[in-house]
C-alpha cells in the first residue's frame, strides 16, 4: 500500500489538568477513611492541622492523613542532634545501616520533635517505618495500630480509560491497552517530591518519570475527591529570553510583602517565588527568580527560620 | 547451689517444648516462607559461650542445664532469640511481669553486630519479651534480616536466682552471636534494554530509560549509571543525582535525567559547565552490575551502550510531517506511523492512541521500533473500512522535550512560539479493497 500523508488537524487541549497531565486526566478518586493504615512505601512527610501528619506513598502514589493522637506527643519536647542516626535507627530495626533508606525528615511545629520516614530494607520485603525522635534523642517507632486515617490517591497513575478532551467540548475516552502490559506499568508514574500544608490546602510537587513538565497540585484538606485539587504548569524564564517547563523539586511557604507565597527550588537549580493566589485552575505560572545556584547546588529541602529579627531560608 | 543443678529438670522439659530445638545444639529447621529454595541450612544456632573466666573452661563447651541462648524458628516463619535452661523461679518471676523496655533489655539484649567495634554504640533491637513454654523469648518487632549477625547478651543479675548464686556476677553474663543465613541466590536480573535505542542522540538530550528483566530494589540508581567520554573518562555531573528515583510501577523501568540545569540554555550550570553532551562526539553509557534487584542480588552483567551526538533539536513537533501507512481492511495488520525524528520511548507508550473517526477508541497493541522513529498499532479486531484518527496527547515529546506546537525552550520574546503544547488528531482512512485509487 502506498504511503499516505494526510492533513493534520491540531486541536487545543482543553482543561488545565489535561494541559499538564495530557491523557492522564484526573479521574474521580474518592478519599477513603479507616483505621490501622497500611503502606507499601512512605517517602514524604508534612505536618497538617491539629496533629495530622501527611505521609505520601510513592509506590501507590497516594497521600494519607494520619491522626496520630497521643503518639504525636509523649516524649520530651524539642529536638536534639543525634549522631549516626542512620546506624541507630537501623540498629533499632534490626538491620545494617546499609539496608536503611531515610526518605524524609520533618519537625512537628507543636512539640518540635523530629519525625523520620524510612524504608527498612532495600529489597522486595522492605517495610516502611515512621519514627519520632524526641528532645532527649530517644527514637520511637510510631505504631499504625488503631490510627485513624484518610487517604486519597493522587490522580496518577491513570485509570483504565482516560479521556482526551478536544476543542468544542468533545472528549475521547482513550483506553490503556490491557492486552499489551499492565497499564500501571505502562504509563509514567509521578513521584511526590515535596508536600506542605497551607491554610486548608495540601500543596504537592512531583516529578514524572516520562514528561519533563512540572506538576504542582493543590488538594483541599480534609480530603474528599482528588480531582477537586488543581494542578498548574510551572515555567522558568531565563533572563526573559527562554521559557521552559520547570519542575519544582522542593518548596516552602513564605509570606512576601504581606502576600502568602511559595519559594520553590526548580530541578534546574534556580530559586524562585510565586504568590499562592496565582495557583488557580487555568493559570500558567512563571516563577520570579530570587537566586541562581551553581552546579550541584540544588536544594533538597528548605526551612524558614528567624534570627535576630531577620528571616532566613536554609536550603 | 550451682545454677546448672537447679535448672536440670527444667531443661529436660524444654526438650519437648514446641518451637524449641532440643538441648545440645540441634539445628532448627529454617523458617518457612523464605524464598529461593536453596538457603543454606545449619546456621549458627546461637549456642552461647560463657564469658572469659566463667565456669566450664572452654569457650564453647556446653554444660547441660546451663542457661543458653539460642536462635529458634518458632512459631513457623518467625525467628526468635530464646534463653533456655532458666530456673523455674526466674521464669515464674518473668512470666506476666510488667517490665519496662529498659528492664527487659537489662536482662536480655539483642544488637545488630557491628563490623567495626569502634563505631557508635547501637541501641538494642526493638521487640517483645515473653515467657513461653519454659523459655524466655525475644521476638523482634521486625523479622531478623537474612545475612545479618546479631549479638545477644543475657544478664541474670536482676533475676531472683541471682540472689542465691555465689558465682561472680561477670561470669553469669552470657554473650553470643547469632547469624541469620543469607539466602543462597544467584544474580538473574539483567539490563533488558536502554532507550533511546538509535545510534545518535541530540546534544540537548533530556532523558534515558533503562529497562530491567525483573523488578529492582530500593537502592538509588544514581551511583550505578555513568557516562564516559571518547577517552573513557567519566563525564562529571552529566546526570541529575535525584533523591527520589523515577521508576515505573513495578520498578522495571528507570528514568535517568540529564541535569536540566546544564541542558537548558541561560541557566548558571549551563553557563558554567555547558551541556553534558557535545555534538559530533561519542559517549558511552555504562551501567555497573553492582545495582541490586528486588531480591538483593547484583545484575548478571554490566551494560554499555555507545551513542553518537548530533546537533540539538530545538523545534516543536509537527504531526504534519508524520507518515502514516494504513493497512488493508479485514486484516489485523498494524498501522505504521513514521516520525522524522525519534520520539520519547516512554511517552510513545502513553501519549498516542488510535480512534475511529467519531472518536471511539480502538483496543490493540502498540510497538515502538526503529530507534523510536516508528510506532505501530495492531488492533485487537480486524480493520473495517472507514475513517480513523491517530490521537496524540499534548504530553508527547521527543528526546529533547519538544512538544507539539511548543519547543522545549521557547523564545519568550517571540509570541508565536510562546504557546501551550497541543494535542493533535491525524485523520486516516482504511479504504475498501475495491475502491478506486
Interface residues (C-beta under 8 A of the other chain):
Chain A: X1 X2 X3 X4 X5 X6 X7 X8 X9 X10 X11 X12 X13 X18 X19 X21 X22 X23 X24 X43 X58 X59 X83 X84 X87 X88 X90 X91 X92 X93 X94 X95 X96 X99 X101 X119 X120 X121 X122 X123 X124 X126 X127 X129 X139 X141 X157 X158 X161 X164 X166 X170 X171 X172 X173 X174 X175 X176 X177 X178 X179 X180 X182 X184 X185 X186 X187 X188 X189 X191 X192 X193 X207 X208 X209 X210 X211 X212 X213 X233 X236 X237 X238 X239 X240 X241 X242 X243 X244 X245 X267 X268 X269 X270 X284 X292 X293 X294 X295 X296 X298 X300
Chain B: X110 X111 X112 X119 X120 X122 X123 X124 X125 X126 X127 X140 X141 X142 X143 X144 X145 X148 X150 X206 X207 X215 X217 X218 X219 X237 X240 X242 X243 X244 X245 X246 X247 X248 X249 X250 X252 X253 X255 X257 X259 X260 X261 X262 X264 X265 X266 X267 X268 X269 X272 X273 X292 X293 X294 X295 X296 X319 X320 X322 X323 X324 X325 X326 X327 X328 X344 X346 X347 X349 X350 X351 X353 X355 X359 X360 X361 X363 X364 X365 X366 X380 X391 X393 X394 X395 X396 X397 X401 X404 X405 X408 X409 X410 X411 X412 X413 X418 X420 X421 X422 X423 X424 X425 X426 X427 X428 X429 X437
